[in-house]
Amino acid sequence: MISIIILGAGRSTSSLIEYLATHSDHNKWTLTVVDIDKETIHRKCDRYSNVNGVADDLRKSDILEKWISSGDVIVSMLPAFMHPIVAAACLKYDKHMVTASYAGSEMKSLDSLAKEKDLIFMNECGVDPGIDHMSTMEIIERLRDDNSEILSYESFTGGILAPESAKTLWNYKFTWNPRNVVLAGAGSAVKFIQEGLYKFIPYNKLFRRTEFIKIPGYGRFEGYANRDSLKYISEYGLNGIPTMYRGTLRRPGFCRAWDVFVKLGATDDSYEMDNVLGMTHRSFINCFLAYHKTDSVELKLMHYLQIPQDSEIMNMLNDINILSDEKVGLERGTPAQILQHMLEKKWTMGKGDVDMLVMWHRIYFKKDNTKYRLESSMVVKGKTIEDTAMAFTVGLPVGIATRLVALDKIKSRGVLLPMRKELYQPILKELSEWGIRFDERVTEVES
């Protein structure tokens, strides 16, 4: 019998565990979930009689290797920095590996070694990255089979609050890793190509260079560019395409307000601040503003960033208590860590909140000298603060990919991304059966 070991039981594993525990093929494998948190293990595993939940510290290399050596397919749901460590151990013990995370250069460098050992290291098979790749390749290959020429590609994804959730001026709460939200766009080049021109956006301008998008039935969104859209030109087989642009979706107004934190330096993660224990929310913001004997923090902030007194931005900052005298409640931290802690007080999803995952593609193509615009959108809503859309759309495709690997349904070997038909076709088909599907619209446009 095949042994599947899931390393980590974080937010996105509920759907993954459920899928593998209840699928009609579940009697073909044993399933073990390992995480350091006993309460999480019990909550997510005890309901299934065929799931072995174990509390163990995977940060210790000997324990990590013990579990990897005992399985046949290793599913790493650990923090991204641990994936290369897991991959190295999988090479050592000849184990297949599946993960939802981006395949970095360190992971990709293992391709030839994985092939030599007849192993699959499946990466980027969650939602973004993952479903975005799979749905994109399904469209691209379908258009090519129809002798169409692809002229441009744009794609945006975002996790936000569903409209029926409690209203906030930001229309947002954390539906995924808060740290990734706070550090979005920082620390690396943001680059894409538009109408044949290469574009580079510095971090301090990222949230003021946005695109507006309308999705039928769900209204307007705004999107900001992801870090590197260019690397997917070759992955998607779109060499020579004049427009390649990938980004993140929020509701209108979010980016302009978030830009306040960027401009202040409150998202900096490169140094620790002093006197954090005595800080209030208000004094944290004041740390980044010039000294003035009489002017209030609000006046200094508005003057420094040229924010009109009646701007909605000030209302949005007050909506999250960012200028209050509430204690921060940390002993130490970088500006980014302190900001994250402050925001979690207001942006942690509560009872009655429902998240929503939105994905949108726009592809221009030409067929028989006629130009067309194809728009494809997917919207998935969560059910509860535990059973979220984000967790569902990450965990389920990982589960399907894991099943395909375990049953030897994938013939390719090496470090894989789900751009091949043998991968995306069965995964998309099964996702549609679970209600994760795209609404597509094609319109003729003037050349």
LOPATI-843127 format. One record per residue: residue in one letter; z, x, y of N, C-alpha, C in turn. Coordinates in steps of 0.02 Angstrom, whole numbers, plus 50000, padded with zeros to 5 digits. Layout:
<pts>
aZXYZXYZXY;...
</pts>
This chain:
<pts>
m500005004249940500005000050000500005004450062;i499635002250114499575006050176500205005350216;s500435010950245501035010950287500825011550360;i501005006450400500885006550472501545007650507;i501575012750549502175014350587502035013250661;i502405008850694502345007850766502905011750800;l502715016450842503205020550879503305017650948;g503895014850960504045011751024503985004151019;a504465000651051504464993351048504524990451118;g504134993351163504164991251233503834984551246;r503664983351310503444976751333502854973851294;s502374978051276501744975551248501744975051172;t502314976251140502304976551067502434969751033;s502674964751068502824958451036502214955451002;s501644955151039501034952351010500754956850955;l500824963350964500604968150914500984967150848;i501644966650853502054965750793501894958950760;e501854953750801501714947150774501044947050737;y500534950050767499874950150736499884953550668;l500174959550665500184963250602500644960150551;a501164956650573501644953650527501384947050497;t500944943650534500744936950513500004936350495;h499614941550506498904941150489498814939950414;s498274936750396498154935050326498124941150280;d497994947050310497964953250271498644956850268;h499174953750294499804957450302500084960150237;n499884957250180500144959750116499814966250094;k499344968750134499004974950117499344981050149;w499854979750191500204985350223500944983850230;t501324989250238502024988550259502044990250333;l502514987250368502554988050441503254990150461;t503294995850495503934998450520503874999650595;v504374997450632504404998250705505015002450722;v504905007850760505445012550777505525012850852;d506135011950875506285012450947507015014450955;i507175017351012507865019651023508345013951037;d508075008251060508485002651082508604997751025;k509214997451000509384993050943509274985750959;e509474983651019509404976551038508674974451039;t508244978851066507524977351067507244976850997;i507434981450955507204981350885507404974750851;h508024972750859508254966550827507874960550855;r507794960350921507474954550953506754953850932;k506404959450923505684959050909505514959250834;c505974961650793505804962650722506164957950674;d506764955850691507174952150642506864945550621;r506444942650663506154936050646505644936550589;y505424942650573504914943550521505234946950460;s505194943750403505494946650343505124952750318;n504484953650339504094959250315504034964950366;v504464964950416504464970350466505124974050462;n505084980650455505674984950453505784987950522;g506294985550557506454988150623506994993450618;v506864999350648507335004950643507485007650713;a508125008450728508335011650790508395019150778;d507975022950814507975030250805507725033450869;d507925039650881507755043050943507125047250935;l506565044450955505915047750947505795053350996;r506265054351043506215060051088506365066651052;k506695066150995506855072150955506265073650909;s506005079550913505385081350879505435080550803;d506015082250775506085081750702506075074450680;i506375070150719506375062950702505675060050711;l505345061950765504665059650777504205061650719;e504245067850698503825070350643504005066950577;k504635065450568504845062050506504485055350499;w504465051550553504145045050550503385045550545;i503095050250580502375051150576502165053250506;s502535057750476502365060150409502435054650356;s502815049450371502945044250321502435038550323;g501985038550372501515033050379500795035050362;d500355030050363499635031150355499275030150421;v499475024950458499205023650524499785023450573;i499745027650625500275028250674500035024850739;v500415019950761500265016450824500755018850876;s500515022550925500955025350976500975020751037;m501555017451046501675013451105502205016851149;l502235023251142502705027451180502415028751249;p502815031651295502545033651361501945038251353;a501475037751400500825041251394500895048751383;f501405051851413501465059151407501615061251335;m501845056551293502005058351224501415057751176;h500875054551197500305053551152500015060051125;p499915065251167499665071551138500145074651087;i500795073651097501285076151049501215072450983;v501145065850988501045061750928500395063650894;a499865064750934499205066550905499245073150868;a499605078050896499665084550863500015083750795;a500535079550793500875078450729500435074550681;c500035069950706499565066350663499055071050632;l498835075950670498385081050642498735085150588;k499355086850602499755090950555499835087450488;y499955080750491500105077050429499525072650406;d498925073450437498325069650416498425062150422;k498605059750482498725052650493498245049950546;h498005043750536497635040350588498105038350645;m497825037550705498225035850763497875030650806;v498265025950833498005020850878498465020450939;t498165020050999498555019251060498165015251111;a498515012151158498195008251211498035012551272;s498305018551275498275022551336497625026351345;y497525028551407496935032651424496915038951381;a496325040851362496225047151326496105052651378;g496605056751389496535062251436496165068151405;s496085073351444495715079251421496055082451361;e496725082251359497095085251304496955081451239;m496935074851244496775070751185496055071851163;k495595071751211494885072451194494725079251163;s495135084351179495015090951151495155091251076;l495475086051050495635085750978495085082550937;d494535080650969494005076950935493745080550873;s493555086850881493245090450824493755091450768;l494385092750785494905093650733495015087150695;a495015081550732495105075050699494515073550652;k493915075250674493335074150631493365078450568;e493575084750576493635089150518494115086350466;k494635082850490495135080050444494985072750426;d494405070350447494185063450430494685058350458;l494915059550520495415055250551495125051350609;i495435045650623495275041550681495855042050730;f495705044050792496185043850847495905038850897;m496105032550890495845027150931496255026550996;n495915026951052496245026551117495945020851159;e496295019051212496045014451262495825007751232;c496255004851190496084998451158496584993051176;g496854993351237497294988051261496884983051302;v497084982151365496704977651409496314981551461;d496654985751499496324990051549496704996551550;p496495001451509495845001651474495854998051406;g495284995251389495214992051324494734986251327;i494994980251340494564974351343494024975251397;d494194978751451493684980151502493094984051473;h493244989151433492714993151401492304988851353;m492664985051311492324981351259491874975851287;s492124972151335491724966851366491134969751405;t491244975451437490704978751473490144980851426;m490324984151371489814986551325489444980851291;e489784975251278489444969451249488904966951296;i489054966751362488564964451411487994969551417;i488164975951425487664981151435487174981351377;e487434981351316486984981951258486574975551248;r486864969951266486484963651262485904963651312;l486034966051373485504966351424484964971351404;r485174976951377484684981951356484244979351299;d484554975851253484164972951197483664967851223;d483804965051282483354960151313482864963451362;n482824970251358482364974151401482514973351475;s483154972851493483354972451563483564979351587;e483464980551651483664986851683484304985651723;i484824989251708485464988351742485464992351807;l485614988851862485564991851929486244993751958;s486764990151941487424991851968487964988751924;y488564991851928489124989451887489764989851929;e490134984251932490784984051964491264980351918;s491884982551916492384979351872493074980051902;f493454974551904494124974551931494594970751884;t495204973251877495714969951835496374970051872;g496774964751864497434964651894497904960151858;g498534962151858499074957951833499474955451892;i499494948851902499834945851959500234939751936;l500544936251983500884930051968500374924451961;a500484919951914500074913951909500254909351966;p499774905151988499894900752046500504896152038;e500664894251976501214889651965501904893051967;s501924899651975502564903151980502864902152050;a503504903952056503834903452121503444907552173;k503344904652231502934907952282503304913752315;t502944919052327503184924552369502624925952419;l502794928852476502284930352526501784935452500;w501994939452451501564944552422501144941752365;n501324935752340501004933052280501024938052223;y501594941352216501634946852167502344947852144;k502404949552079503004952552050502774957451997;f503214961851976503034966851926502894963451859;t502294964051835502114961451769502004967151720;w502054973251743501954979151701502404984551726;n502274990751708502704996351726502754997151802;p503334995951831503404996251904503225003151933;r503375008351896503225015051922502475015951932;n502075013351886501355013951893501105010251955;v501425004751972501235000952031501395004952094;v501995007652097502215011452156501785017652167;l501575020852112501195027052118500435026052113;a500205019852114499495018452106499075022252157;g498595026052132498135029652176498385036352201;a499015037952189499295044152215499155049952169;g499065055852197499045061852158498385063952128;s497855059952137497205062052111496655058752151;a496055061352145495495058952185495295051952165;v495165047752215494885041152205494135041752221;k493715040752170493005041952180492585037052141;f492015035352170491535030752140490855031952171;i490345028352148489685028952177489445021952197;q489165021452257488945014952283488265015752315;e487775012052288487085012352312486825019552316;g486995023352265486755030152261487145035252300;l487665033152337488065037652378488755038652346;y488955044852339489615046252311490145045052364;k490675041452345491205039552391491865042352366;f492255044952413492915047652397493405044752448;i493945041852423494435038652467495085042552463;p495315045452519495975048752518496525043552509;y497075045652480497615041052463497855037252524;n497875040552582498145037152641497675031852670;k497085031152640496615025852661496465020852606;l496745022052547496545018152488496655010652496;f497215008752526497385001652529497104998152591;r496695001752628496334998652683495584998352669;r495375001052612494675000652591494634995952531;t494614989552544494654984652491494034980352488;e493944977152431493394972452420493684965452408;f493334960352433493554953452420493124950352366;i493454946852321493134944152261493364936852253;k492904932452236493074925452223492934923852151;i493424921152116493354919252046493414911652041;p492904908252017492904900952013493534898251979;g493854893552013494454890351987495104893952003;y495054900252029495654904152041495684907152111;g495164906052151495194908052221495004915252236;r495264917652293495074924252319495574929552297;f495294935452285495684941452269495424947152312;e495834952352317495584958552347495694964152297;g495244969052299495284974552252495254981252286;y495644985852260495614992852284495374997252227;a495065002852244494725007052195495225010552148;n495035011052085495405015152037495265022452050;r495645026652016495615033752032494935036952021;d494645036051962494005039351947493555034651909;s493105031451946492615027051914492045030951881;l491935037051905491335040851885491345042851812;k491945043851784491975046451715491705041451665;y491655035051684491395030151636490645029151640;i490305032651685489575032151687489285034351620;s489495040151596489225042651533489515038751474;e490155036751478490465033051423490095026451411;y489875023251465489515016951460488765017851451;g488535024151450487825025451444487425023151504;l487715023951564487395021651625487185027451670;n486985033051641486775038851680486225036851728;g486315038851791485815037351842485925030851879;i486435026951859486565020651892486795021851965;p486555018052013486725019352083487405016852105;t487695012052068488365009452086488805008952024;m489365012352027489885012051975490555011952010;y490885006252006491495005152046491985001052005;r492565003951990493095000551953493725000251997;g494084994651993494664994052035495194989452008;t495704988252050496284984152033496314978152079;l496494972352052496514966052089497214964352112;r497264961852174497864958752200497644952552240;r498114948452261497954942952306497874945752377;p497454942352419497344944752487498004945452526;g498044950952564498634952452603499084957652573;f499074958252506499504963052473499354970152496;c498724972052496498544979052509498714981152580;r498604976752628498764978452698499514979652706;a499924975552673500644976352677500874982552638;w500584983652579500774989552539500604996052576;d500084995752616499885001752654500445004252700;v500894999852719501475002052760501875007352723;f502005006152659502395011052619502015017652611;v501355017152601500945023152594500965027252658;k500855023852715500825027352779501505030552797;l502045027152779502705029952793502865036052751;g502585036452690502765041652643503275039252592;a503385032652589503895029852545503685029752472;t503045031352458502825031652388502765038852363;d503025043552402502995050652383503475051852324;d503245055252273503655056552214503765064052204;s503645068052256503645075352248504305078652266;y504785075052295505425078052314505975072852311;e506605075152303507175070552304507475070252374;m507685064252393507985063252459508735064852456;d509015066152514509735067552520510115061252540;n510765061252525511215055852545510975048952521;v510695048752461510435042452434511005037552421;l511585040052400512145035652383512355031252442;g512285033952502512495030252561511945026152593;m511355026152564510775022852596510795015252588;t510555012052640510385004952636509615004452635;h509354998552621508634997552625508374999452694;r508734997252744508534998452813508545005952831;s509065009352809509105016452826508595020552787;f508405018152728507865021452691507215021352731;i507035015552757506425015152799506505019352862;n507105019352890507225023152952507165030552942;c507265032952880507185040152866506485042652883;f505995038352880505305040452891505065039352963;l505515036853005505345035253075505685040053123;a505395040853181505675045453232506345042753258;y506755047353281507395045353311507295042253379;h507655036853391507675033953458508365031053470;k508645032453529509345030553542509455022953540;t508965019053563509075011853570508595007453529;d507995009853514507505005553479507735003953408;s507614997953387507784995853319507284998753269;v507464998353206507005000653153506354996553156;e506414989953168505824985753171505354988053227;l505634989253286505224991453343504884998153328;k505265002753301504975009353285504425008853233;l504545004653182504045003653130503405000653158;m503474995453199502884992153228502514996853274;h502875000853312502555005653358502195011153319;y502535013853269502255019453231501615017453193;l501625011553164501055009453123500615004353159;q500765003153223500354998653264500304991753231;i500874989053212500914982453182501084977453237;p500674972353249500844967353300501504963853283;q501864961953335502524958853325502474952453284;d501934948653292501854942453255501454943153191;s501374949353168500984950653107501344947853046;e500954945352998501224942952935501544948752896;i501344954852912501624960652877502384960952885;m502634959652945503354959852956503704954352916;n503394948552911503674943152870503694945252797;m503164948852774503134950952704503674956252690;l503794960652737504314965652727505004962352724;n505114957452766505754953752765505824949652701;d505254947452673505264943452612505544947352553;i505494953952555505754958052500506374962052523;n506684959752578507314962752602507254970252617;i506654972352635506544979552644506884982252707;l507064977752754507384979852816508104977352820;s508394975652763509074972952762509594978652758;d510224976852766510774981652761511054982052690;e510694979452642510904979852572510884987152548;k511404989152511511424995852483510854996852434;v510555002752435510025004352387510295004052316;g510865007352305511175006952239510965012452191;l510735018052217510565023852176510965029952201;e511085034652156511425040752175510925046152197;r510325045852170509825050952186509135047952173;g508615051352198507945049052184507435051452235;t506815051352214506255052752259506135046452301;p505745047052355505585040952392505275035552348;a504815037452303504495032652259504995029352213;q505465033152186505975030352141506435025552178;i506615027252240507045022952280506685016452298;l506055017052319505665011152335505595006552275;q505445009452217505385005552156506035001752142;h506595005152148507245001952134507364996152182;m507204997052245507284991752294506834985752278;l506214987052260505734981752246505904977852183;e506184981352134506364977952071506884972552082;k507274973052135507764967852149507424961252166;k506834961452196506484955352216505884953852172;w505594958952142504964958152106505034958152030;t505644957752005505724956951932505624949651916;m505194948251867505044941251849505674937751824;g505764931651847506334927751828506154921451790;k506644917551773506534911351736506054906851775;g505544904451741505054900251774504444903951799;d504494910651803503914914551824503414915351766;v502784914951782502244915851733501744920751762;d501554925751723501064930551748500354928451730;m499884931851760499174930351749498784936851749;l498364937851700497934943751694497224941551712;v496944944851761496274943051785495814949151778;m495224948051747494724953351741494054950651764;w493684954651800493054952351830492544958051828;h491944956551804491384961251805490814958251847;r490474962451883489854960351917489314965651903;i488774963351873488234967851855487574965051883;y487234969251921486564967451943486064970551894;f485554966651876485054969351830484374966351847;k483864969551822483174967351835482824966151769;k482454960651765482054959051707481404955851731;d480834958651708480174955951727480104955451802;n480314960851837480254961251911480674956151948;t481144952951915481594948251948482304951051943;k482664950652000483344953452003483854947851991;y484374949451952484894944551936485584947551949;r486054943051961486754944951966487134941451910;l487474945451870487894942851815488624943851835;e489004938451835489724938951846490084936251784;s490564940051761490934938251701491684938951716;s492064933751703492784933951719493204931351662;m493784934151656494274932151605494944931151640;v495264925551627495924924251655496374921951597;v496934925451589497424923851536498104923051569;k498444917551555499104916351582499634917451529;g500204920051551500764920951505501114914351493;k501604914651449501994908651432502704909051459;t503014914851453503704915851477503744922951506;i504334924751530504424931551556504424936751500;e504524934651438504474939051381503764938951352;d503494933051344502834932051315502324931851372;t502184937751399501764938151459501024939051441;a500604937351489499884938351480499724945851473;m500074949951512499954957151509500124959851440;a500704957951413500904960351347500424957851293;f500214951551300499764948451252499094952051250;t498814953451310498144956351313498154963851299;v498734967051300498784973951277498914974251202;g499424970551180499654971051111499164968351060;l498834962751076498394959751027497784964051009;p497404966751058496844971151038497074977451003;v497664980051020497924985850983498054983850911;g498324977850901498454975550833497814974750793;i497294971850824496654970950790496354977750772;a496374982450820496104989150807496484992550751;t497144991650750497554994750697497364991950629;r497264985450625497054982350562496384985250539;l495904986050585495244988750566495304995850540;v495744999850571495855006750548496185006650480;a496705002650473497085002550410496655000450351;l496194995850362495764993350307495114997150301;d495065002750338494475007150334493825003350353;k493874999150404493294995450428492894999350479;i493175005050502492845009150553492605015550519;k491965016850524491675022650490491665028850535;s491655027950600491655033750646492325037450640;r492315043850656492915047950654492965052050718;g493575054550731493695058550791494095054650842;v494075057050904494415053650960493945048250985;l494115041950974493665036350987493915032051045;l493435029251082493555024051131493165017951108;p493365011951126493055005951096492395003951129;m491955008751140491295007351169490755006351115;r490915007751053490425007150999490435000050971;k489854997650951489804990850927490234989550866;e490314994550822490734993550763491464992450782;l491644994250844492324993250868492374986950910;y491964986550963492054981051010491844974350982;q491344974250939491104967750914491634963950874;p491944966950823492454963150787493084961750828;i493264966250873493864965150913493754959350962;l493184959350997493034953851044492984947151007;k492684947350948492614941150910493304938150894;e493754942450872494414939950853494824938050915;l494744941850969495094940051031494894933051055;s494254931451048494024924851070494354919351030;e494504920750967494844915850925495564914650948;w495834919550984496514918951012496494916451084;g495914914651109495854911851177495714916951231;i495604923251212495434928351261494674928951263;r494384925551311493644925451314493424925351387;f492774926751397492494927451464492054921551483;d492074919851547491634914851576491084918551613;e490464917451594489904921351621489434916951662;r489214919651718488744916251763488184920951782;v487564918851776486984922951794486584919351847;t486454922851903486104919851960485524924351981;e484944921351994484384925052020484504926652094;v484374932852114484474934852183483844937852211;e483804938052278483224941052311483244948552303;s482664951352290482634958652280482724962252347;
</pts>
